[in-house]
Amino acid sequence: QVQLVESGGGLVQAGGSLRLSCAASGRTFSSDDMGWFRQVPGKEREFVAGIRLRAIRWRGDVTSYADSVKGRFTISRDDAKNTVFLQMNSLKPEDTAVYYCAGRGGDYAIDYPGGYDYWGQGTQVTVSS
């Protein structure tokens, strides 16, 4: 199985930036895509961004973003370190949430938010106004 560990969360003022990291271990070859999600109490878990891991499965766009973060957040990866990042700029109070890293295997459309099987424990991001 794939194990995912998030880090990099914290407290930041509105307009500031944070960079989240997701370190993967185990059977990482079983994951074709990685994604970032977020969740606040009383709301469903929300898709934030996704990225292709396997070039052979790339179809069209390599990354996908929720409309609420497009232009502010950037997802990237470092294959040598088995790590996925989420650079978050121009943070807003409504970005406050627990952010989760996730992985999936299969040939999904990059903007499809379902099918994720492997989840980290989450890292808290708090944006003050």
C-alpha positions as CSV (number, residue, x, y, z in Angstrom):
1,Q,0.0,0.0,0.0
2,V,1.0,3.6,-0.5
3,Q,1.6,5.7,2.6
4,L,1.2,9.5,2.4
5,V,2.4,12.1,5.0
6,E,1.6,15.8,4.6
7,S,3.5,18.6,6.1
8,G,3.9,22.4,5.8
9,G,0.7,23.6,7.3
10,G,0.4,26.4,9.8
11,L,-1.0,29.8,10.6
12,V,-0.7,32.7,8.1
13,Q,-2.2,36.1,7.5
14,A,-4.5,36.7,4.6
15,G,-2.5,37.4,1.5
16,G,0.4,35.2,2.7
17,S,1.8,32.0,1.3
18,L,2.4,28.4,2.4
19,R,3.9,25.4,0.7
20,L,2.5,22.0,1.5
21,S,4.5,18.8,1.0
22,C,3.2,15.2,0.6
23,A,5.9,12.5,1.0
24,A,4.9,9.1,-0.5
25,S,6.3,5.7,0.5
26,G,5.4,2.0,-0.1
27,R,4.0,0.9,-3.4
28,T,4.0,4.3,-5.1
29,F,4.1,2.8,-8.5
30,S,0.4,1.8,-8.0
31,S,-0.6,5.5,-8.1
32,D,-1.2,7.2,-11.4
33,D,-2.4,10.5,-10.1
34,M,-2.0,12.5,-6.9
35,G,-4.3,15.2,-5.6
36,W,-4.9,17.7,-2.8
37,F,-8.2,18.0,-1.0
38,R,-9.4,20.1,1.9
39,Q,-12.1,19.8,4.5
40,V,-13.7,22.0,7.2
41,P,-16.2,20.9,9.8
42,G,-19.7,20.6,8.5
43,K,-18.6,20.5,4.8
44,E,-17.8,17.7,2.4
45,R,-14.2,17.1,1.5
46,E,-13.3,19.3,-1.5
47,F,-11.0,18.7,-4.4
48,V,-8.3,21.4,-4.7
49,A,-5.7,20.2,-7.3
50,G,-4.5,17.1,-9.1
51,I,-1.4,16.1,-11.0
52,R,-0.4,13.2,-13.3
53,L,2.4,10.9,-12.0
54,R,2.8,8.6,-15.0
55,A,3.6,10.2,-18.4
56,I,2.1,7.2,-20.2
57,R,-1.2,8.0,-18.7
58,W,-1.1,11.7,-19.5
59,R,-4.2,12.8,-21.5
60,G,-4.3,16.5,-22.3
61,D,-3.7,18.6,-19.2
62,V,-1.2,17.3,-16.6
63,T,-2.7,19.3,-13.8
64,S,-6.2,20.4,-12.7
65,Y,-7.4,23.0,-10.2
66,A,-10.7,23.9,-8.5
67,D,-12.1,27.2,-9.6
68,S,-11.7,28.6,-6.1
69,V,-7.9,28.2,-6.1
70,K,-7.1,28.6,-9.8
71,G,-4.4,31.3,-10.3
72,R,-3.4,31.2,-6.6
73,F,-2.3,27.6,-6.0
74,T,0.2,25.5,-7.9
75,I,0.6,21.7,-7.7
76,S,4.0,20.2,-8.6
77,R,6.0,17.0,-8.0
78,D,9.6,15.8,-7.4
79,D,9.7,12.3,-8.8
80,A,13.2,11.6,-7.3
81,K,11.9,12.4,-3.8
82,N,8.4,10.8,-4.3
83,T,7.0,14.1,-3.2
84,V,4.1,16.3,-4.3
85,F,3.8,19.9,-3.4
86,L,1.0,22.5,-3.2
87,Q,2.2,26.1,-3.4
88,M,-0.5,28.3,-2.0
89,N,-0.3,32.1,-2.6
90,S,-2.7,35.0,-1.9
91,L,-4.3,33.0,0.9
92,K,-7.8,33.9,2.0
93,P,-9.6,33.1,5.3
94,E,-11.9,30.8,3.3
95,D,-8.8,28.6,2.5
96,T,-8.7,27.6,6.2
97,A,-9.1,23.8,6.3
98,V,-7.3,20.5,6.9
99,Y,-5.5,19.7,3.7
100,Y,-5.1,16.1,2.6
101,C,-2.9,14.4,0.1
102,A,-4.3,11.5,-1.9
103,G,-3.4,9.0,-4.6
104,R,-5.2,6.8,-7.1
105,G,-4.6,4.2,-9.7
106,G,-6.5,4.0,-13.0
107,D,-7.0,6.0,-16.1
108,Y,-9.1,8.9,-14.9
109,A,-9.7,12.3,-16.4
110,I,-7.4,14.6,-14.6
111,D,-10.2,16.9,-13.5
112,Y,-12.3,14.1,-12.1
113,P,-12.2,14.3,-8.3
114,G,-13.1,10.7,-7.5
115,G,-11.3,7.4,-7.4
116,Y,-8.7,8.3,-4.8
117,D,-7.8,5.3,-2.6
118,Y,-4.8,6.4,-0.6
119,W,-5.0,9.3,1.9
120,G,-2.7,11.0,4.3
121,Q,-3.6,12.2,7.8
122,G,-3.9,15.9,6.8
123,T,-2.2,19.1,7.8
124,Q,-3.9,22.1,9.2
125,V,-3.9,25.4,7.3
126,T,-5.3,28.5,9.1
127,V,-5.6,31.9,7.4
128,S,-6.3,34.8,9.6
129,S,-8.1,38.0,8.5
